[in-house]
Amino acid sequence: MDDVQGQRGQQWLQDLMTVMGVSIQGVEVQRPQEDESCWLTISSEGLLPEEIGVLLGERGTVLDSIQYLTNITLNMGQPDDQQTAYTVELAGYRAQRQAELQEMAELAVQKVRETGEEYEMPPMSSAERRQLHTMMKSFEDLATESRGREPDRRLVVRLANPQ
């Protein structure tokens, strides 16, 4: 990813916050080394806890929607090789949720390996299910699938080759 994509994301997200009537100090752009994604962190400095709560939404639903809009808008009409995956962060929510998802994945692995039975996780967003599918790929003895309908869609972990 080049700086132009990061700057486009930063400017677009700042403009969105203005349109939403939210006064923010800015948006920081970060590019993790391990992938080609672009993290856009909304500054929580100067925001009231209630404003942060509104921007996060229940279980991160508003932040997920902002992230979805960011990705759709900035990648629309772009050639595949110029598209970027944007992650929108606010007040450490994504980092904290990532740790929670990691714990959930570890519990699922343990339960499935101990019992041999499939393990169904609680409902979560498609973005979080995708993260867990990716995390679980490293466990060759396990398989994952999504089951159910939104908003009650769940990730199921099972043995890849049950005896």
The 8 nearest C-alpha neighbors of each residue, nearest first, counted from 0:
[[1, 35, 4, 2, 83, 36, 81, 5],
 [0, 2, 3, 4, 5, 6, 81, 83],
 [1, 3, 5, 4, 6, 0, 7, 28],
 [2, 4, 6, 5, 1, 7, 0, 8],
 [5, 3, 7, 6, 2, 1, 8, 0],
 [6, 4, 2, 8, 7, 3, 9, 28],
 [5, 7, 9, 3, 8, 4, 2, 10],
 [8, 6, 4, 10, 5, 9, 11, 3],
 [9, 7, 5, 11, 6, 10, 12, 4],
 [8, 10, 6, 12, 7, 11, 26, 5],
 [11, 9, 13, 7, 12, 8, 6, 14],
 [10, 12, 14, 8, 13, 9, 7, 15],
 [11, 13, 15, 14, 9, 10, 8, 16],
 [12, 14, 10, 16, 15, 11, 9, 17],
 [15, 13, 17, 11, 12, 16, 10, 18],
 [16, 14, 12, 18, 17, 13, 19, 11],
 [15, 17, 19, 21, 13, 14, 18, 20],
 [16, 18, 20, 14, 19, 15, 21, 13],
 [19, 17, 15, 20, 16, 14, 21, 13],
 [20, 18, 16, 17, 21, 15, 14, 22],
 [21, 19, 17, 18, 16, 22, 15, 23],
 [22, 20, 16, 19, 17, 23, 18, 50],
 [21, 23, 20, 17, 16, 24, 46, 45],
 [24, 22, 25, 21, 42, 46, 43, 45],
 [23, 25, 42, 44, 22, 45, 26, 43],
 [26, 24, 23, 42, 41, 13, 27, 9],
 [25, 27, 41, 40, 9, 42, 39, 13],
 [26, 28, 40, 39, 29, 41, 25, 9],
 [27, 29, 39, 38, 5, 40, 26, 9],
 [30, 28, 38, 37, 31, 39, 27, 40],
 [29, 31, 37, 38, 32, 36, 28, 35],
 [32, 30, 33, 34, 29, 36, 37, 35],
 [31, 33, 34, 30, 35, 36, 29, 37],
 [34, 32, 31, 35, 36, 30, 37, 29],
 [35, 33, 36, 32, 31, 30, 37, 0],
 [34, 36, 0, 37, 83, 33, 30, 84],
 [37, 35, 84, 34, 85, 83, 30, 38],
 [36, 38, 85, 30, 29, 86, 84, 39],
 [37, 39, 86, 29, 28, 85, 87, 30],
 [38, 40, 87, 28, 27, 86, 88, 26],
 [41, 39, 88, 27, 26, 89, 87, 42],
 [40, 42, 26, 89, 88, 43, 25, 39],
 [41, 43, 44, 25, 24, 26, 40, 23],
 [42, 44, 46, 90, 45, 41, 89, 23],
 [45, 43, 42, 46, 24, 23, 47, 41],
 [44, 46, 43, 47, 23, 24, 42, 22],
 [47, 45, 43, 44, 50, 51, 48, 23],
 [46, 48, 50, 49, 51, 45, 43, 44],
 [47, 49, 51, 50, 52, 46, 53, 43],
 [50, 48, 52, 47, 51, 53, 46, 54],
 [51, 49, 53, 47, 52, 48, 46, 54],
 [50, 52, 48, 54, 49, 53, 55, 47],
 [53, 51, 49, 55, 50, 54, 56, 48],
 [52, 54, 50, 56, 51, 55, 49, 61],
 [55, 53, 51, 52, 56, 61, 62, 50],
 [56, 54, 59, 62, 52, 61, 53, 51],
 [57, 55, 61, 59, 53, 60, 54, 52],
 [56, 58, 59, 60, 55, 61, 52, 53],
 [59, 57, 60, 56, 55, 61, 123, 62],
 [60, 58, 55, 56, 62, 57, 61, 63],
 [61, 59, 63, 56, 62, 58, 57, 64],
 [62, 60, 56, 64, 55, 63, 59, 54],
 [61, 63, 55, 65, 59, 64, 60, 54],
 [64, 62, 60, 66, 61, 65, 59, 67],
 [63, 65, 67, 61, 66, 62, 68, 60],
 [66, 64, 62, 68, 67, 63, 69, 61],
 [65, 67, 69, 63, 64, 87, 68, 62],
 [66, 68, 64, 70, 69, 65, 63, 71],
 [69, 67, 65, 71, 66, 70, 72, 64],
 [70, 68, 66, 67, 72, 71, 73, 65],
 [71, 69, 67, 73, 68, 72, 85, 74],
 [70, 72, 68, 74, 69, 73, 75, 67],
 [73, 71, 69, 75, 70, 74, 68, 67],
 [72, 74, 70, 71, 75, 69, 8, 7],
 [75, 73, 77, 82, 71, 72, 70, 76],
 [76, 74, 72, 77, 73, 71, 70, 82],
 [75, 77, 74, 78, 73, 72, 79, 82],
 [76, 78, 74, 75, 82, 81, 79, 73],
 [77, 79, 81, 80, 82, 76, 74, 75],
 [80, 78, 82, 81, 77, 74, 83, 76],
 [79, 81, 78, 82, 77, 83, 0, 74],
 [82, 80, 78, 79, 77, 83, 0, 74],
 [83, 81, 74, 79, 80, 77, 78, 84],
 [84, 82, 36, 85, 81, 74, 37, 0],
 [83, 85, 36, 37, 70, 86, 82, 35],
 [86, 84, 37, 36, 38, 70, 83, 87],
 [85, 87, 38, 39, 37, 66, 88, 84],
 [86, 88, 39, 66, 40, 38, 85, 89],
 [89, 87, 40, 93, 39, 41, 86, 92],
 [88, 90, 41, 91, 40, 92, 43, 42],
 [89, 91, 92, 43, 88, 51, 42, 41],
 [90, 92, 94, 89, 93, 95, 88, 96],
 [91, 93, 95, 90, 94, 89, 96, 88],
 [94, 92, 96, 95, 91, 88, 97, 89],
 [93, 95, 97, 91, 96, 92, 98, 88],
 [96, 94, 92, 98, 97, 93, 91, 99],
 [95, 97, 99, 93, 98, 94, 92, 100],
 [98, 96, 94, 100, 95, 99, 93, 101],
 [97, 99, 101, 95, 96, 100, 102, 94],
 [100, 98, 96, 102, 101, 97, 103, 95],
 [101, 99, 103, 97, 102, 98, 96, 104],
 [100, 102, 98, 104, 99, 103, 97, 105],
 [103, 101, 105, 99, 100, 104, 106, 98],
 [104, 102, 100, 106, 101, 105, 107, 99],
 [105, 103, 101, 107, 102, 106, 100, 108],
 [104, 106, 102, 108, 107, 103, 109, 101],
 [107, 105, 109, 103, 104, 108, 110, 102],
 [106, 108, 104, 110, 109, 105, 111, 118],
 [109, 107, 105, 111, 106, 110, 112, 104],
 [108, 110, 106, 112, 107, 111, 113, 105],
 [111, 109, 113, 107, 112, 108, 114, 106],
 [112, 110, 115, 114, 108, 116, 113, 109],
 [111, 113, 109, 115, 110, 114, 108, 158],
 [114, 112, 110, 111, 115, 109, 116, 108],
 [115, 113, 116, 111, 112, 110, 117, 109],
 [114, 116, 111, 112, 113, 158, 117, 161],
 [117, 115, 114, 111, 118, 157, 158, 110],
 [116, 118, 157, 156, 111, 119, 155, 115],
 [117, 119, 156, 155, 107, 111, 157, 120],
 [118, 120, 155, 154, 156, 117, 153, 121],
 [119, 121, 154, 153, 155, 118, 122, 107],
 [120, 122, 153, 123, 119, 154, 151, 152],
 [123, 121, 153, 151, 152, 120, 150, 124],
 [124, 122, 127, 153, 121, 128, 125, 152],
 [125, 123, 127, 126, 128, 122, 150, 152],
 [124, 126, 128, 127, 129, 123, 152, 130],
 [127, 125, 129, 124, 128, 130, 63, 123],
 [126, 128, 130, 124, 129, 125, 123, 131],
 [129, 127, 125, 131, 130, 126, 132, 154],
 [128, 130, 132, 126, 127, 131, 125, 133],
 [131, 129, 127, 133, 128, 132, 134, 126],
 [130, 132, 134, 128, 133, 129, 135, 127],
 [133, 131, 129, 135, 130, 134, 128, 143],
 [132, 134, 130, 131, 136, 135, 129, 137],
 [135, 133, 131, 132, 136, 130, 137, 104],
 [134, 136, 132, 137, 133, 138, 131, 104],
 [137, 135, 138, 133, 134, 132, 139, 142],
 [136, 138, 135, 139, 134, 133, 141, 140],
 [139, 137, 136, 140, 135, 141, 142, 134],
 [138, 140, 141, 137, 136, 159, 142, 135],
 [139, 141, 159, 138, 158, 160, 142, 157],
 [142, 140, 158, 159, 139, 138, 157, 156],
 [143, 141, 159, 157, 156, 158, 144, 140],
 [144, 142, 156, 155, 132, 157, 154, 141],
 [143, 145, 155, 154, 146, 156, 142, 132],
 [144, 146, 154, 153, 155, 152, 147, 143],
 [145, 147, 153, 152, 154, 144, 155, 148],
 [148, 146, 152, 151, 153, 149, 145, 150],
 [147, 149, 152, 151, 150, 146, 153, 145],
 [150, 148, 151, 152, 147, 124, 122, 153],
 [149, 151, 152, 148, 122, 123, 124, 147],
 [150, 152, 149, 122, 148, 147, 153, 123],
 [153, 151, 147, 148, 149, 122, 146, 150],
 [154, 152, 122, 146, 145, 120, 121, 147],
 [153, 155, 145, 120, 144, 119, 128, 146],
 [154, 156, 119, 144, 143, 118, 145, 120],
 [157, 155, 143, 118, 117, 142, 119, 154],
 [158, 156, 117, 142, 141, 111, 159, 143],
 [157, 159, 141, 161, 160, 140, 142, 115],
 [158, 160, 141, 142, 140, 157, 161, 139],
 [161, 159, 158, 162, 140, 141, 142, 157],
 [160, 162, 158, 159, 115, 157, 116, 140],
 [161, 160, 115, 158, 159, 116, 140, 157]]
